[in-house]
């Protein structure tokens, strides 16, 4: 029932209006879910990162991953998301007099638009640099035949 404020399937509130509620935007439900997921992870600040636009129109993401070896990092593309994981192995055999550098794990994800492609990843001086390229999107026009009758 519309307007009751009762949650619908998936926990969405009927009264909540979004830009995706327009009848002219068909099939964009996945974008709304991506925006909600992005909002939930916005407060996570580790590891710090920069995003820059390159001269050739590409994008570079640089993450500060000091203390991580190449074996402790992974960069994957999963369902149109760039996912960067870090897992340091804790040295249990060491006896620390002071421990200010914690071995911690992280997961940082970036949603990739259609046409964005991961081209390279490199680790140097504690910085993980991931390069992305924008493919040129070709516009197309397709004529749909209109039939008569049922």
C-alpha positions, 0 to 999 in steps of 0.5 A: 500500500503506497504512502503507509511508510511500511517497508517494501520488499528489500527494506525500502521505505515507500515514502523515501523518494529518490531520483531513480523513482522517475518512470523515465528511468528504467532499469537503474535500480542497480545504480541506487544500490551502488550509491547506497553502498558508497554512502555506507563506506564513505566514513572509512579513511584507511588507507588514505588515497588520492584520485587524479586525472591524467593528461591523457584523460585517464585516472590514477588512484594512489593509495598509501600502503606503507608497510605492505609488501606486494604479496600482502596486497591484491587488486581485483575487478569484481562486478564493475568495482575496483577492489583493493585488499591489504592483509599484513601478516602479524609477526608473532615471533617478535617481542615489542617494547612499544607497538605503534604500527599495527598490522591491520587489514583493509578493503577499499572499493571504487565503483567503475562506470561503464567504459572505465578499464583498469590498465595497470597497478604498481607498488613503489615507495609505499604507494600503490598506483592504479591506472584506469583508462576511459574507453571511447563510447560509440553512440549508436542508433537502432531502428525498431520495426513496428508490427501491426496486430497482436 
